[in-house]
Amino acid sequence: MAEVAAGRVDLAVLVRPADGLPRGVRLVPLLDDPYRAVLPRGHRLAAERVLDLADLADEPWVGSERHGPCREVVLDACSAAGFTPGVVVESEDHATAQGFVAAGLGVALVPTLGLGGRHPGVVVRRIRKPEPVRVICAAVRGTSPVPPALQGLLDALRAAAER
């Protein structure tokens, strides 16, 4: 976002930050990306279609993301459900996290965009109470009219997000 604010780039795609925006930057929402619970096949909760987030409170956890706004979405949701996840292994990659889950090391929360290549040793379930959702946005300069080429890119990003 700093590069957009400084005028060095026209657009940045990011997860909506919890902090304020730099002066002269506006966010254009593109996609709400809900998180899903990833469990090892055979897990005691694998037969459930939808899980309350608190159902996972006492489980060992596999961290699936770097520190930053994506992880904050997960930690904030867990806090709202009344617990802090007990992370036993860290991964900064959704595919690797699924491998750790399949090996029985713990459970994970992974955004739907991170589940394109699902590991055969896991099951994926919806989460509620609360459902963590990361908001994917485009950051653009808000101080000037949007040039046609940039508007075309925004339209293409929105169309891709709708698919």
PyMOL commands that place a pseudoatom at each C-alpha (Angstrom):
pseudoatom trace, name=CA, resn=MET, resi=1, chain=A, elem=C, hetatm=0, pos=[0.000, 0.000, 0.000]
pseudoatom trace, name=CA, resn=ALA, resi=2, chain=A, elem=C, hetatm=0, pos=[2.903, 2.333, 0.631]
pseudoatom trace, name=CA, resn=GLU, resi=3, chain=A, elem=C, hetatm=0, pos=[3.895, 1.992, -3.034]
pseudoatom trace, name=CA, resn=VAL, resi=4, chain=A, elem=C, hetatm=0, pos=[0.350, 2.884, -4.128]
pseudoatom trace, name=CA, resn=ALA, resi=5, chain=A, elem=C, hetatm=0, pos=[0.262, 5.864, -1.743]
pseudoatom trace, name=CA, resn=ALA, resi=6, chain=A, elem=C, hetatm=0, pos=[3.624, 7.076, -3.108]
pseudoatom trace, name=CA, resn=GLY, resi=7, chain=A, elem=C, hetatm=0, pos=[2.392, 6.772, -6.707]
pseudoatom trace, name=CA, resn=ARG, resi=8, chain=A, elem=C, hetatm=0, pos=[5.026, 4.181, -7.664]
pseudoatom trace, name=CA, resn=VAL, resi=9, chain=A, elem=C, hetatm=0, pos=[2.421, 1.506, -8.463]
pseudoatom trace, name=CA, resn=ASP, resi=10, chain=A, elem=C, hetatm=0, pos=[-1.166, 1.819, -9.610]
pseudoatom trace, name=CA, resn=LEU, resi=11, chain=A, elem=C, hetatm=0, pos=[-2.702, -1.132, -7.793]
pseudoatom trace, name=CA, resn=ALA, resi=12, chain=A, elem=C, hetatm=0, pos=[-1.941, -3.647, -5.053]
pseudoatom trace, name=CA, resn=VAL, resi=13, chain=A, elem=C, hetatm=0, pos=[-3.989, -6.753, -4.275]
pseudoatom trace, name=CA, resn=LEU, resi=14, chain=A, elem=C, hetatm=0, pos=[-4.086, -7.477, -0.559]
pseudoatom trace, name=CA, resn=VAL, resi=15, chain=A, elem=C, hetatm=0, pos=[-6.033, -8.724, 2.407]
pseudoatom trace, name=CA, resn=ARG, resi=16, chain=A, elem=C, hetatm=0, pos=[-7.825, -5.801, 3.991]
pseudoatom trace, name=CA, resn=PRO, resi=17, chain=A, elem=C, hetatm=0, pos=[-5.587, -4.610, 6.804]
pseudoatom trace, name=CA, resn=ALA, resi=18, chain=A, elem=C, hetatm=0, pos=[-6.927, -4.084, 10.317]
pseudoatom trace, name=CA, resn=ASP, resi=19, chain=A, elem=C, hetatm=0, pos=[-5.067, -0.754, 10.616]
pseudoatom trace, name=CA, resn=GLY, resi=20, chain=A, elem=C, hetatm=0, pos=[-5.967, 2.444, 8.857]
pseudoatom trace, name=CA, resn=LEU, resi=21, chain=A, elem=C, hetatm=0, pos=[-5.168, 3.252, 5.264]
pseudoatom trace, name=CA, resn=PRO, resi=22, chain=A, elem=C, hetatm=0, pos=[-2.368, 5.545, 4.157]
pseudoatom trace, name=CA, resn=ARG, resi=23, chain=A, elem=C, hetatm=0, pos=[-3.560, 8.963, 3.045]
pseudoatom trace, name=CA, resn=GLY, resi=24, chain=A, elem=C, hetatm=0, pos=[-4.643, 8.953, -0.584]
pseudoatom trace, name=CA, resn=VAL, resi=25, chain=A, elem=C, hetatm=0, pos=[-5.359, 5.204, -0.828]
pseudoatom trace, name=CA, resn=ARG, resi=26, chain=A, elem=C, hetatm=0, pos=[-8.774, 3.623, -1.162]
pseudoatom trace, name=CA, resn=LEU, resi=27, chain=A, elem=C, hetatm=0, pos=[-9.742, -0.036, -1.073]
pseudoatom trace, name=CA, resn=VAL, resi=28, chain=A, elem=C, hetatm=0, pos=[-11.920, -1.716, -3.686]
pseudoatom trace, name=CA, resn=PRO, resi=29, chain=A, elem=C, hetatm=0, pos=[-13.429, -4.957, -2.294]
pseudoatom trace, name=CA, resn=LEU, resi=30, chain=A, elem=C, hetatm=0, pos=[-12.905, -7.922, -4.635]
pseudoatom trace, name=CA, resn=LEU, resi=31, chain=A, elem=C, hetatm=0, pos=[-13.725, -11.111, -2.743]
pseudoatom trace, name=CA, resn=ASP, resi=32, chain=A, elem=C, hetatm=0, pos=[-14.745, -12.476, 0.643]
pseudoatom trace, name=CA, resn=ASP, resi=33, chain=A, elem=C, hetatm=0, pos=[-12.699, -15.643, 1.172]
pseudoatom trace, name=CA, resn=PRO, resi=34, chain=A, elem=C, hetatm=0, pos=[-14.086, -17.731, 4.067]
pseudoatom trace, name=CA, resn=TYR, resi=35, chain=A, elem=C, hetatm=0, pos=[-11.875, -20.111, 6.007]
pseudoatom trace, name=CA, resn=ARG, resi=36, chain=A, elem=C, hetatm=0, pos=[-12.628, -23.815, 6.263]
pseudoatom trace, name=CA, resn=ALA, resi=37, chain=A, elem=C, hetatm=0, pos=[-11.598, -26.374, 8.858]
pseudoatom trace, name=CA, resn=VAL, resi=38, chain=A, elem=C, hetatm=0, pos=[-9.160, -28.969, 7.523]
pseudoatom trace, name=CA, resn=LEU, resi=39, chain=A, elem=C, hetatm=0, pos=[-9.216, -32.226, 9.492]
pseudoatom trace, name=CA, resn=PRO, resi=40, chain=A, elem=C, hetatm=0, pos=[-7.439, -35.556, 9.051]
pseudoatom trace, name=CA, resn=ARG, resi=41, chain=A, elem=C, hetatm=0, pos=[-9.635, -38.278, 7.541]
pseudoatom trace, name=CA, resn=GLY, resi=42, chain=A, elem=C, hetatm=0, pos=[-11.009, -40.317, 10.416]
pseudoatom trace, name=CA, resn=HIS, resi=43, chain=A, elem=C, hetatm=0, pos=[-10.977, -37.368, 12.843]
pseudoatom trace, name=CA, resn=ARG, resi=44, chain=A, elem=C, hetatm=0, pos=[-13.772, -37.498, 15.438]
pseudoatom trace, name=CA, resn=LEU, resi=45, chain=A, elem=C, hetatm=0, pos=[-15.406, -34.397, 13.842]
pseudoatom trace, name=CA, resn=ALA, resi=46, chain=A, elem=C, hetatm=0, pos=[-14.943, -35.455, 10.209]
pseudoatom trace, name=CA, resn=ALA, resi=47, chain=A, elem=C, hetatm=0, pos=[-18.537, -36.688, 9.890]
pseudoatom trace, name=CA, resn=GLU, resi=48, chain=A, elem=C, hetatm=0, pos=[-19.969, -33.254, 10.789]
pseudoatom trace, name=CA, resn=ARG, resi=49, chain=A, elem=C, hetatm=0, pos=[-20.918, -31.012, 7.849]
pseudoatom trace, name=CA, resn=VAL, resi=50, chain=A, elem=C, hetatm=0, pos=[-20.495, -27.726, 9.753]
pseudoatom trace, name=CA, resn=LEU, resi=51, chain=A, elem=C, hetatm=0, pos=[-18.396, -27.122, 12.859]
pseudoatom trace, name=CA, resn=ASP, resi=52, chain=A, elem=C, hetatm=0, pos=[-18.579, -24.461, 15.526]
pseudoatom trace, name=CA, resn=LEU, resi=53, chain=A, elem=C, hetatm=0, pos=[-15.110, -22.944, 15.745]
pseudoatom trace, name=CA, resn=ALA, resi=54, chain=A, elem=C, hetatm=0, pos=[-15.086, -23.710, 19.487]
pseudoatom trace, name=CA, resn=ASP, resi=55, chain=A, elem=C, hetatm=0, pos=[-15.278, -27.438, 18.589]
pseudoatom trace, name=CA, resn=LEU, resi=56, chain=A, elem=C, hetatm=0, pos=[-11.594, -27.128, 17.627]
pseudoatom trace, name=CA, resn=ALA, resi=57, chain=A, elem=C, hetatm=0, pos=[-10.463, -25.340, 20.793]
pseudoatom trace, name=CA, resn=ASP, resi=58, chain=A, elem=C, hetatm=0, pos=[-8.742, -28.339, 22.399]
pseudoatom trace, name=CA, resn=GLU, resi=59, chain=A, elem=C, hetatm=0, pos=[-7.185, -29.688, 19.200]
pseudoatom trace, name=CA, resn=PRO, resi=60, chain=A, elem=C, hetatm=0, pos=[-3.510, -29.358, 18.264]
pseudoatom trace, name=CA, resn=TRP, resi=61, chain=A, elem=C, hetatm=0, pos=[-3.280, -26.823, 15.413]
pseudoatom trace, name=CA, resn=VAL, resi=62, chain=A, elem=C, hetatm=0, pos=[-1.246, -26.544, 12.253]
pseudoatom trace, name=CA, resn=GLY, resi=63, chain=A, elem=C, hetatm=0, pos=[-0.491, -22.910, 11.417]
pseudoatom trace, name=CA, resn=SER, resi=64, chain=A, elem=C, hetatm=0, pos=[-1.136, -22.394, 7.709]
pseudoatom trace, name=CA, resn=GLU, resi=65, chain=A, elem=C, hetatm=0, pos=[-0.142, -18.756, 7.168]
pseudoatom trace, name=CA, resn=ARG, resi=66, chain=A, elem=C, hetatm=0, pos=[2.516, -16.164, 7.852]
pseudoatom trace, name=CA, resn=HIS, resi=67, chain=A, elem=C, hetatm=0, pos=[2.064, -13.569, 10.534]
pseudoatom trace, name=CA, resn=GLY, resi=68, chain=A, elem=C, hetatm=0, pos=[-0.006, -10.743, 9.109]
pseudoatom trace, name=CA, resn=PRO, resi=69, chain=A, elem=C, hetatm=0, pos=[-3.604, -9.910, 8.217]
pseudoatom trace, name=CA, resn=CYS, resi=70, chain=A, elem=C, hetatm=0, pos=[-4.553, -13.465, 7.161]
pseudoatom trace, name=CA, resn=ARG, resi=71, chain=A, elem=C, hetatm=0, pos=[-3.375, -14.983, 10.435]
pseudoatom trace, name=CA, resn=GLU, resi=72, chain=A, elem=C, hetatm=0, pos=[-5.045, -12.121, 12.327]
pseudoatom trace, name=CA, resn=VAL, resi=73, chain=A, elem=C, hetatm=0, pos=[-8.399, -13.139, 10.810]
pseudoatom trace, name=CA, resn=VAL, resi=74, chain=A, elem=C, hetatm=0, pos=[-7.961, -16.651, 12.252]
pseudoatom trace, name=CA, resn=LEU, resi=75, chain=A, elem=C, hetatm=0, pos=[-6.691, -15.479, 15.658]
pseudoatom trace, name=CA, resn=ASP, resi=76, chain=A, elem=C, hetatm=0, pos=[-9.491, -12.907, 15.988]
pseudoatom trace, name=CA, resn=ALA, resi=77, chain=A, elem=C, hetatm=0, pos=[-12.125, -15.549, 15.176]
pseudoatom trace, name=CA, resn=CYS, resi=78, chain=A, elem=C, hetatm=0, pos=[-10.633, -17.990, 17.695]
pseudoatom trace, name=CA, resn=SER, resi=79, chain=A, elem=C, hetatm=0, pos=[-10.572, -15.263, 20.327]
pseudoatom trace, name=CA, resn=ALA, resi=80, chain=A, elem=C, hetatm=0, pos=[-14.249, -14.502, 19.625]
pseudoatom trace, name=CA, resn=ALA, resi=81, chain=A, elem=C, hetatm=0, pos=[-14.949, -18.236, 20.102]
pseudoatom trace, name=CA, resn=GLY, resi=82, chain=A, elem=C, hetatm=0, pos=[-13.185, -18.094, 23.478]
pseudoatom trace, name=CA, resn=PHE, resi=83, chain=A, elem=C, hetatm=0, pos=[-9.803, -19.708, 22.876]
pseudoatom trace, name=CA, resn=THR, resi=84, chain=A, elem=C, hetatm=0, pos=[-6.288, -19.320, 21.498]
pseudoatom trace, name=CA, resn=PRO, resi=85, chain=A, elem=C, hetatm=0, pos=[-5.246, -22.094, 19.113]
pseudoatom trace, name=CA, resn=GLY, resi=86, chain=A, elem=C, hetatm=0, pos=[-2.468, -24.361, 20.365]
pseudoatom trace, name=CA, resn=VAL, resi=87, chain=A, elem=C, hetatm=0, pos=[-0.202, -24.377, 17.323]
pseudoatom trace, name=CA, resn=VAL, resi=88, chain=A, elem=C, hetatm=0, pos=[2.111, -27.409, 17.316]
pseudoatom trace, name=CA, resn=VAL, resi=89, chain=A, elem=C, hetatm=0, pos=[3.604, -26.978, 13.845]
pseudoatom trace, name=CA, resn=GLU, resi=90, chain=A, elem=C, hetatm=0, pos=[3.915, -23.957, 11.563]
pseudoatom trace, name=CA, resn=SER, resi=91, chain=A, elem=C, hetatm=0, pos=[3.632, -23.778, 7.802]
pseudoatom trace, name=CA, resn=GLU, resi=92, chain=A, elem=C, hetatm=0, pos=[3.501, -20.723, 5.584]
pseudoatom trace, name=CA, resn=ASP, resi=93, chain=A, elem=C, hetatm=0, pos=[1.981, -22.732, 2.763]
pseudoatom trace, name=CA, resn=HIS, resi=94, chain=A, elem=C, hetatm=0, pos=[-1.551, -24.120, 2.539]
pseudoatom trace, name=CA, resn=ALA, resi=95, chain=A, elem=C, hetatm=0, pos=[-0.543, -27.289, 0.680]
pseudoatom trace, name=CA, resn=THR, resi=96, chain=A, elem=C, hetatm=0, pos=[2.151, -28.134, 3.239]
pseudoatom trace, name=CA, resn=ALA, resi=97, chain=A, elem=C, hetatm=0, pos=[-0.271, -27.427, 6.087]
pseudoatom trace, name=CA, resn=GLN, resi=98, chain=A, elem=C, hetatm=0, pos=[-2.705, -29.920, 4.559]
pseudoatom trace, name=CA, resn=GLY, resi=99, chain=A, elem=C, hetatm=0, pos=[0.088, -32.508, 4.493]
pseudoatom trace, name=CA, resn=PHE, resi=100, chain=A, elem=C, hetatm=0, pos=[0.758, -31.958, 8.195]
pseudoatom trace, name=CA, resn=VAL, resi=101, chain=A, elem=C, hetatm=0, pos=[-2.971, -32.318, 8.907]
pseudoatom trace, name=CA, resn=ALA, resi=102, chain=A, elem=C, hetatm=0, pos=[-3.169, -35.515, 6.810]
pseudoatom trace, name=CA, resn=ALA, resi=103, chain=A, elem=C, hetatm=0, pos=[-0.242, -36.896, 8.844]
pseudoatom trace, name=CA, resn=GLY, resi=104, chain=A, elem=C, hetatm=0, pos=[-2.339, -36.405, 11.991]
pseudoatom trace, name=CA, resn=LEU, resi=105, chain=A, elem=C, hetatm=0, pos=[-0.315, -33.574, 13.534]
pseudoatom trace, name=CA, resn=GLY, resi=106, chain=A, elem=C, hetatm=0, pos=[-3.344, -31.334, 14.052]
pseudoatom trace, name=CA, resn=VAL, resi=107, chain=A, elem=C, hetatm=0, pos=[-6.174, -29.383, 12.441]
pseudoatom trace, name=CA, resn=ALA, resi=108, chain=A, elem=C, hetatm=0, pos=[-5.953, -26.181, 10.417]
pseudoatom trace, name=CA, resn=LEU, resi=109, chain=A, elem=C, hetatm=0, pos=[-8.040, -23.348, 9.084]
pseudoatom trace, name=CA, resn=VAL, resi=110, chain=A, elem=C, hetatm=0, pos=[-7.382, -22.631, 5.408]
pseudoatom trace, name=CA, resn=PRO, resi=111, chain=A, elem=C, hetatm=0, pos=[-9.120, -20.040, 3.203]
pseudoatom trace, name=CA, resn=THR, resi=112, chain=A, elem=C, hetatm=0, pos=[-11.137, -21.460, 0.312]
pseudoatom trace, name=CA, resn=LEU, resi=113, chain=A, elem=C, hetatm=0, pos=[-8.686, -20.000, -2.220]
pseudoatom trace, name=CA, resn=GLY, resi=114, chain=A, elem=C, hetatm=0, pos=[-5.977, -22.092, -0.544]
pseudoatom trace, name=CA, resn=LEU, resi=115, chain=A, elem=C, hetatm=0, pos=[-7.892, -25.333, -1.049]
pseudoatom trace, name=CA, resn=GLY, resi=116, chain=A, elem=C, hetatm=0, pos=[-7.536, -25.627, -4.818]
pseudoatom trace, name=CA, resn=GLY, resi=117, chain=A, elem=C, hetatm=0, pos=[-5.277, -28.677, -4.526]
pseudoatom trace, name=CA, resn=ARG, resi=118, chain=A, elem=C, hetatm=0, pos=[-6.909, -30.649, -1.754]
pseudoatom trace, name=CA, resn=HIS, resi=119, chain=A, elem=C, hetatm=0, pos=[-4.817, -33.355, -0.087]
pseudoatom trace, name=CA, resn=PRO, resi=120, chain=A, elem=C, hetatm=0, pos=[-6.524, -36.772, -0.277]
pseudoatom trace, name=CA, resn=GLY, resi=121, chain=A, elem=C, hetatm=0, pos=[-5.842, -37.396, 3.417]
pseudoatom trace, name=CA, resn=VAL, resi=122, chain=A, elem=C, hetatm=0, pos=[-7.981, -34.534, 4.695]
pseudoatom trace, name=CA, resn=VAL, resi=123, chain=A, elem=C, hetatm=0, pos=[-11.624, -33.521, 4.924]
pseudoatom trace, name=CA, resn=VAL, resi=124, chain=A, elem=C, hetatm=0, pos=[-12.770, -29.916, 4.705]
pseudoatom trace, name=CA, resn=ARG, resi=125, chain=A, elem=C, hetatm=0, pos=[-15.687, -28.552, 6.722]
pseudoatom trace, name=CA, resn=ARG, resi=126, chain=A, elem=C, hetatm=0, pos=[-17.485, -25.210, 6.996]
pseudoatom trace, name=CA, resn=ILE, resi=127, chain=A, elem=C, hetatm=0, pos=[-16.965, -23.194, 10.184]
pseudoatom trace, name=CA, resn=ARG, resi=128, chain=A, elem=C, hetatm=0, pos=[-19.454, -21.041, 12.087]
pseudoatom trace, name=CA, resn=LYS, resi=129, chain=A, elem=C, hetatm=0, pos=[-19.745, -19.114, 15.362]
pseudoatom trace, name=CA, resn=PRO, resi=130, chain=A, elem=C, hetatm=0, pos=[-17.838, -17.249, 13.994]
pseudoatom trace, name=CA, resn=GLU, resi=131, chain=A, elem=C, hetatm=0, pos=[-16.935, -17.956, 10.397]
pseudoatom trace, name=CA, resn=PRO, resi=132, chain=A, elem=C, hetatm=0, pos=[-13.515, -16.398, 9.747]
pseudoatom trace, name=CA, resn=VAL, resi=133, chain=A, elem=C, hetatm=0, pos=[-13.416, -14.518, 6.436]
pseudoatom trace, name=CA, resn=ARG, resi=134, chain=A, elem=C, hetatm=0, pos=[-10.516, -12.675, 4.857]
pseudoatom trace, name=CA, resn=VAL, resi=135, chain=A, elem=C, hetatm=0, pos=[-11.463, -9.789, 2.592]
pseudoatom trace, name=CA, resn=ILE, resi=136, chain=A, elem=C, hetatm=0, pos=[-9.386, -9.528, -0.579]
pseudoatom trace, name=CA, resn=CYS, resi=137, chain=A, elem=C, hetatm=0, pos=[-9.158, -5.952, -1.892]
pseudoatom trace, name=CA, resn=ALA, resi=138, chain=A, elem=C, hetatm=0, pos=[-7.421, -3.857, -4.476]
pseudoatom trace, name=CA, resn=ALA, resi=139, chain=A, elem=C, hetatm=0, pos=[-5.690, -0.754, -3.139]
pseudoatom trace, name=CA, resn=VAL, resi=140, chain=A, elem=C, hetatm=0, pos=[-5.680, 2.188, -5.567]
pseudoatom trace, name=CA, resn=ARG, resi=141, chain=A, elem=C, hetatm=0, pos=[-4.936, 5.869, -5.268]
pseudoatom trace, name=CA, resn=GLY, resi=142, chain=A, elem=C, hetatm=0, pos=[-8.084, 7.653, -4.211]
pseudoatom trace, name=CA, resn=THR, resi=143, chain=A, elem=C, hetatm=0, pos=[-7.043, 11.152, -5.107]
pseudoatom trace, name=CA, resn=SER, resi=144, chain=A, elem=C, hetatm=0, pos=[-7.367, 11.029, -8.867]
pseudoatom trace, name=CA, resn=PRO, resi=145, chain=A, elem=C, hetatm=0, pos=[-9.809, 9.609, -11.422]
pseudoatom trace, name=CA, resn=VAL, resi=146, chain=A, elem=C, hetatm=0, pos=[-9.151, 5.981, -12.299]
pseudoatom trace, name=CA, resn=PRO, resi=147, chain=A, elem=C, hetatm=0, pos=[-7.449, 5.781, -15.721]
pseudoatom trace, name=CA, resn=PRO, resi=148, chain=A, elem=C, hetatm=0, pos=[-9.165, 3.488, -18.270]
pseudoatom trace, name=CA, resn=ALA, resi=149, chain=A, elem=C, hetatm=0, pos=[-6.405, 0.847, -18.201]
pseudoatom trace, name=CA, resn=LEU, resi=150, chain=A, elem=C, hetatm=0, pos=[-6.569, 0.635, -14.412]
pseudoatom trace, name=CA, resn=GLN, resi=151, chain=A, elem=C, hetatm=0, pos=[-10.374, 0.487, -14.521]
pseudoatom trace, name=CA, resn=GLY, resi=152, chain=A, elem=C, hetatm=0, pos=[-10.061, -2.408, -16.987]
pseudoatom trace, name=CA, resn=LEU, resi=153, chain=A, elem=C, hetatm=0, pos=[-7.765, -4.233, -14.573]
pseudoatom trace, name=CA, resn=LEU, resi=154, chain=A, elem=C, hetatm=0, pos=[-10.182, -3.650, -11.680]
pseudoatom trace, name=CA, resn=ASP, resi=155, chain=A, elem=C, hetatm=0, pos=[-13.060, -4.966, -13.796]
pseudoatom trace, name=CA, resn=ALA, resi=156, chain=A, elem=C, hetatm=0, pos=[-11.026, -8.059, -14.739]
pseudoatom trace, name=CA, resn=LEU, resi=157, chain=A, elem=C, hetatm=0, pos=[-10.145, -8.699, -11.070]
pseudoatom trace, name=CA, resn=ARG, resi=158, chain=A, elem=C, hetatm=0, pos=[-13.804, -8.380, -10.046]
pseudoatom trace, name=CA, resn=ALA, resi=159, chain=A, elem=C, hetatm=0, pos=[-14.861, -10.771, -12.835]
pseudoatom trace, name=CA, resn=ALA, resi=160, chain=A, elem=C, hetatm=0, pos=[-12.222, -13.307, -11.788]
pseudoatom trace, name=CA, resn=ALA, resi=161, chain=A, elem=C, hetatm=0, pos=[-13.326, -13.009, -8.145]
pseudoatom trace, name=CA, resn=GLU, resi=162, chain=A, elem=C, hetatm=0, pos=[-16.936, -13.694, -9.109]
pseudoatom trace, name=CA, resn=ARG, resi=163, chain=A, elem=C, hetatm=0, pos=[-15.873, -16.964, -10.757]
for i in range(1, 163): cmd.bond("trace and resi %d" % i, "trace and resi %d" % (i + 1))
show_as sticks, trace
zoom trace
